[in-house]
Amino acid sequence: MVLEFLQSLPSPIAQGMIWGIMAIGVFLTFRVLDLADLTVDGSIATGGAVLVVLTTGGMNIWLALFIAFLAGCAAGLVTGVLHTAFGIPAILAGILTQLALYSVNLRIMDGRANTTISHRKYDLIVSSNEELLPQTILMTAIFIVVIIAILYWFFGTEMGHSIRATGANEAMSRANGINTSSRKILGLMLSNGIVALAGGLLSQFSGMADVNMGRGAIVIGLAAVIIGEVIFGKIFKNFALRLFSCVIGGIIYYIVIAIVLKIGLNTNDLKLFSALVVAIFLGVPYWKKQLAGKRSGKKTKQTKGETADA
């Protein structure tokens, strides 16, 4: 039983790494920009749809993946404009874009709910085929390293610092002459571009692009981000390591899912389980603060008591 499970680990690890890339995109909006962006549920499907349609149409898969990234950036641009130019709250702007993307994705796939792609017909970058899993893990690891390296460099530039400043304190950033609206738009574009890139890889891994493949994606992305932060938050202070913790969080999440499925959880309950995992890990930092506050309160009382006795 244990040996069988260990032999099956490469698949959830590979899937967790791909979702970890998606979690990096979620991290950029959720932590860096401090925005709740629900566009990702649509943009991940957009990336998958664009990749599959272009590749099956004869385009080079690397070029198709780059165009999928650009399509995600376009989705982020729409959300950013709705939020900044129209004054719509970020969470609602993301919902509106996500809703629109459902129809856009159907258009991309010529009205079909899903479109298949096979590793037997096309030279895919990643695949869930057992023989190709080592190559999949290696290629996904290269993607992760390159993405983190580029983001680490970019957020070390003046433009990157201004985006981080916008998320940290928008009013102060504006007072210092930063165009916070353009920085939000740029951050949303970059985030959804990475999410769409993950969608392109995910469609290859699953062998298809589906109009509903992004449903609940934000929950998985948040789960990966939160799990990574709760476990590695105290030791991963560097920005690059914080991004890497999202990937580890994604891997841990899918390994846990694999364990739970082995135990016998009904697949219909996976969304419920995912929501519970996110809720628990989101609650952990709050519980820690509450416990720390109670302890400091007790120490203060003890100190006052000792002072009074003296």
C-alpha positions as CSV (number, residue, x, y, z in Angstrom):
1,M,0.0,0.0,0.0
2,V,2.7,2.5,1.0
3,L,5.0,1.4,-1.8
4,E,2.1,1.8,-4.3
5,F,1.4,5.3,-3.0
6,L,5.1,6.3,-3.3
7,Q,5.2,5.0,-6.9
8,S,2.2,7.2,-7.7
9,L,3.7,10.4,-6.2
10,P,5.4,11.7,-9.4
11,S,1.9,12.6,-10.8
12,P,0.7,14.7,-7.9
13,I,4.1,16.3,-7.6
14,A,4.1,17.3,-11.2
15,Q,0.5,18.6,-11.0
16,G,1.3,20.4,-7.7
17,M,4.3,22.1,-9.5
18,I,2.1,23.3,-12.3
19,W,-0.5,24.7,-9.9
20,G,2.4,26.2,-7.9
21,I,3.1,28.3,-11.0
22,M,-0.5,29.4,-10.9
23,A,-0.1,30.1,-7.1
24,I,2.8,32.5,-7.9
25,G,0.3,34.5,-10.0
26,V,-2.2,34.5,-7.1
27,F,0.6,35.6,-4.7
28,L,1.3,38.7,-6.8
29,T,-2.2,40.0,-6.4
30,F,-3.1,38.6,-3.0
31,R,0.1,39.5,-1.2
32,V,2.1,42.0,-3.3
33,L,-0.8,44.1,-4.6
34,D,-3.1,43.3,-1.6
35,L,-6.1,42.7,-4.0
36,A,-8.6,39.9,-4.1
37,D,-8.6,39.0,-7.8
38,L,-11.0,36.3,-9.0
39,T,-10.1,36.8,-12.7
40,V,-7.8,33.7,-12.3
41,D,-10.8,31.3,-12.5
42,G,-11.3,32.5,-16.1
43,S,-7.7,33.4,-17.2
44,I,-6.4,29.9,-16.4
45,A,-9.0,28.4,-18.7
46,T,-8.1,31.1,-21.3
47,G,-4.5,30.1,-21.2
48,G,-5.4,26.4,-21.7
49,A,-7.9,27.1,-24.5
50,V,-5.4,29.3,-26.4
51,L,-2.6,26.8,-26.1
52,V,-4.6,23.8,-27.2
53,V,-6.4,25.6,-30.1
54,L,-3.2,27.1,-31.5
55,T,-1.1,23.9,-31.1
56,T,-3.7,21.7,-32.7
57,G,-3.9,24.3,-35.4
58,G,-0.3,23.7,-36.3
59,M,1.5,26.5,-34.3
60,N,4.8,25.8,-32.5
61,I,3.9,24.9,-28.9
62,W,6.4,27.4,-27.4
63,L,4.9,30.2,-29.4
64,A,1.4,29.1,-28.5
65,L,2.4,29.1,-24.8
66,F,3.7,32.6,-25.1
67,I,0.5,33.8,-26.8
68,A,-1.4,32.1,-23.9
69,F,0.6,34.2,-21.5
70,L,-0.3,37.3,-23.5
71,A,-4.0,36.3,-23.4
72,G,-3.8,36.1,-19.6
73,C,-2.2,39.6,-19.6
74,A,-5.1,40.9,-21.6
75,A,-7.6,39.4,-19.1
76,G,-5.7,41.1,-16.3
77,L,-5.7,44.4,-18.3
78,V,-9.5,44.3,-18.5
79,T,-9.8,43.7,-14.7
80,G,-7.3,46.5,-14.0
81,V,-9.2,49.0,-16.2
82,L,-12.6,48.0,-14.7
83,H,-11.1,48.5,-11.2
84,T,-9.1,51.7,-11.8
85,A,-10.9,53.6,-14.6
86,F,-14.5,52.6,-13.7
87,G,-14.0,52.5,-9.9
88,I,-15.3,49.0,-9.6
89,P,-14.0,47.1,-6.5
90,A,-11.2,44.7,-7.4
91,I,-13.1,41.6,-6.3
92,L,-16.2,42.5,-8.4
93,A,-14.1,43.6,-11.4
94,G,-12.4,40.1,-11.3
95,I,-15.9,38.4,-11.2
96,L,-17.1,40.5,-14.2
97,T,-14.0,39.6,-16.2
98,Q,-14.2,36.0,-15.2
99,L,-17.8,35.9,-16.3
100,A,-16.9,37.4,-19.7
101,L,-14.1,35.0,-20.1
102,Y,-16.4,32.1,-20.1
103,S,-18.0,33.3,-23.4
104,V,-14.5,34.3,-24.7
105,N,-13.1,30.8,-24.0
106,L,-16.1,29.2,-25.8
107,R,-15.4,31.4,-28.7
108,I,-11.7,30.5,-28.7
109,M,-12.7,26.8,-28.8
110,D,-15.2,27.4,-31.6
111,G,-18.2,26.9,-29.3
112,R,-17.0,23.6,-27.9
113,A,-16.9,23.0,-24.1
114,N,-13.6,21.2,-24.4
115,T,-10.8,20.5,-26.9
116,T,-8.4,17.6,-26.5
117,I,-4.7,17.4,-27.2
118,S,-2.6,14.2,-27.1
119,H,1.1,13.7,-26.5
120,R,1.0,11.0,-29.2
121,K,0.2,13.6,-31.9
122,Y,1.9,16.7,-30.6
123,D,5.3,17.3,-29.0
124,L,4.0,18.5,-25.7
125,I,6.2,20.3,-23.1
126,V,4.5,18.4,-20.2
127,S,2.3,15.3,-20.0
128,S,0.6,13.1,-17.4
129,N,1.8,10.0,-19.2
130,E,3.8,7.9,-16.8
131,E,6.7,7.5,-19.1
132,L,6.9,11.3,-19.6
133,L,6.5,12.3,-16.0
134,P,10.2,12.7,-15.3
135,Q,10.5,15.0,-18.3
136,T,7.4,16.8,-17.1
137,I,8.8,17.4,-13.6
138,L,12.1,18.6,-15.0
139,M,10.5,21.0,-17.5
140,T,8.1,22.4,-14.9
141,A,11.0,22.9,-12.5
142,I,12.9,24.9,-15.2
143,F,9.8,27.0,-15.7
144,I,9.5,27.6,-12.0
145,V,13.2,28.7,-11.7
146,V,13.0,31.0,-14.7
147,I,9.7,32.6,-13.6
148,I,11.0,33.2,-10.0
149,A,14.3,34.5,-11.3
150,I,12.6,37.0,-13.7
151,L,10.1,38.1,-11.0
152,Y,12.9,38.5,-8.5
153,W,14.8,40.7,-10.9
154,F,11.7,42.7,-12.0
155,F,10.5,43.4,-8.4
156,G,14.0,44.6,-7.6
157,T,13.7,47.4,-10.3
158,E,12.2,50.8,-9.7
159,M,9.0,49.7,-11.5
160,G,8.8,46.6,-9.4
161,H,9.4,48.5,-6.1
162,S,6.6,50.9,-7.1
163,I,4.2,48.0,-7.5
164,R,5.1,46.6,-4.1
165,A,4.8,50.1,-2.6
166,T,1.3,50.4,-4.1
167,G,0.2,47.2,-2.5
168,A,1.9,48.1,0.9
169,N,0.5,51.6,1.2
170,E,-1.5,53.1,-1.7
171,A,-2.0,56.5,-0.2
172,M,1.7,57.0,0.6
173,S,2.7,55.7,-2.8
174,R,0.4,58.2,-4.5
175,A,1.7,61.0,-2.2
176,N,5.2,60.1,-3.5
177,G,4.2,60.5,-7.1
178,I,3.6,56.9,-8.1
179,N,0.7,56.3,-10.5
180,T,-1.0,53.6,-8.5
181,S,-3.6,52.9,-11.1
182,S,-1.0,52.0,-13.7
183,R,0.9,49.9,-11.2
184,K,-2.3,48.0,-10.3
185,I,-3.0,47.3,-13.9
186,L,0.5,46.1,-14.5
187,G,0.4,43.9,-11.5
188,L,-2.9,42.3,-12.5
189,M,-1.6,41.8,-16.1
190,L,1.5,40.1,-14.8
191,S,-0.4,37.9,-12.4
192,N,-3.0,36.7,-14.9
193,G,-0.3,36.2,-17.5
194,I,1.5,33.7,-15.2
195,V,-1.9,32.1,-14.3
196,A,-2.7,31.7,-18.1
197,L,0.8,30.2,-18.6
198,A,0.0,27.7,-15.9
199,G,-3.3,27.0,-17.7
200,G,-1.4,26.3,-20.9
201,L,0.8,23.7,-19.0
202,L,-2.2,22.3,-17.2
203,S,-4.1,21.7,-20.4
204,Q,-1.1,19.7,-21.8
205,F,-0.8,17.7,-18.5
206,S,-4.6,16.8,-18.5
207,G,-4.7,16.3,-22.3
208,M,-7.5,18.8,-22.8
209,A,-8.7,22.4,-22.4
210,D,-12.1,22.7,-20.8
211,V,-14.2,25.8,-20.4
212,N,-14.7,24.9,-16.7
213,M,-11.1,23.9,-15.9
214,G,-10.6,27.1,-13.9
215,R,-13.6,26.6,-11.6
216,G,-12.4,26.9,-8.1
217,A,-8.8,27.6,-9.2
218,I,-8.6,30.6,-6.9
219,V,-9.2,28.3,-3.9
220,I,-6.3,26.0,-5.0
221,G,-4.1,28.9,-5.6
222,L,-4.8,30.4,-2.2
223,A,-4.4,27.0,-0.6
224,A,-0.9,26.8,-2.1
225,V,0.0,30.3,-1.0
226,I,-1.3,29.9,2.5
227,I,0.2,26.5,3.1
228,G,3.6,27.7,1.9
229,E,3.4,30.8,4.2
230,V,2.2,28.9,7.3
231,I,5.0,26.3,7.0
232,F,7.9,28.3,5.7
233,G,6.9,31.9,6.6
234,K,9.4,32.2,9.4
235,I,12.3,31.0,7.4
236,F,11.6,32.2,3.9
237,K,12.0,36.0,4.2
238,N,13.6,36.6,0.8
239,F,11.1,37.5,-2.0
240,A,12.3,34.7,-4.3
241,L,12.0,32.2,-1.5
242,R,8.4,33.4,-0.7
243,L,7.5,32.7,-4.3
244,F,9.1,29.3,-4.1
245,S,7.1,28.6,-1.0
246,C,3.9,28.9,-3.1
247,V,5.2,26.1,-5.4
248,I,6.0,23.9,-2.3
249,G,2.5,24.7,-1.0
250,G,1.0,23.5,-4.3
251,I,3.0,20.3,-4.2
252,I,2.0,19.6,-0.5
253,Y,-1.6,20.4,-1.4
254,Y,-1.7,17.8,-4.2
255,I,0.1,15.2,-2.2
256,V,-2.5,15.6,0.6
257,I,-5.2,15.3,-2.0
258,A,-3.6,12.1,-3.3
259,I,-3.5,10.7,0.3
260,V,-7.1,11.6,1.0
261,L,-8.2,10.0,-2.3
262,K,-6.3,6.8,-1.4
263,I,-8.1,6.7,1.9
264,G,-11.4,6.8,0.1
265,L,-12.7,10.3,-0.1
266,N,-15.4,10.8,-2.7
267,T,-14.1,12.9,-5.6
268,N,-17.4,14.9,-5.4
269,D,-16.2,16.2,-2.0
270,L,-12.8,17.6,-3.2
271,K,-14.1,21.2,-3.5
272,L,-15.4,21.0,0.1
273,F,-12.1,19.6,1.3
274,S,-10.2,22.3,-0.6
275,A,-12.3,25.0,1.0
276,L,-11.7,23.5,4.5
277,V,-8.0,23.3,3.9
278,V,-7.9,27.0,2.9
279,A,-10.1,28.0,5.8
280,I,-7.9,26.1,8.4
281,F,-4.6,27.5,7.0
282,L,-6.1,31.0,6.8
283,G,-7.1,30.7,10.4
284,V,-3.7,29.5,11.7
285,P,-2.0,32.9,11.7
286,Y,-5.1,34.4,13.5
287,W,-5.0,31.7,16.1
288,K,-1.3,32.2,16.6
289,K,-1.8,35.9,17.2
290,Q,-4.7,35.2,19.6
291,L,-2.5,32.8,21.6
292,A,0.5,35.2,21.6
293,G,-1.8,38.0,22.8
294,K,-3.1,35.9,25.7
295,R,0.4,34.9,26.7
296,S,1.6,38.5,26.6
297,G,-1.4,39.5,28.6
298,K,-0.7,36.9,31.3
299,K,3.0,38.0,31.4
300,T,1.9,41.6,31.9
301,K,-0.5,40.7,34.7
302,Q,2.3,38.6,36.4
303,T,4.7,41.5,36.0
304,K,2.2,43.9,37.6
305,G,1.6,41.5,40.4
306,E,5.2,41.1,41.1
307,T,5.7,44.9,41.1
308,A,2.8,45.4,43.5
309,D,4.2,42.7,45.9
310,A,7.5,44.5,45.8
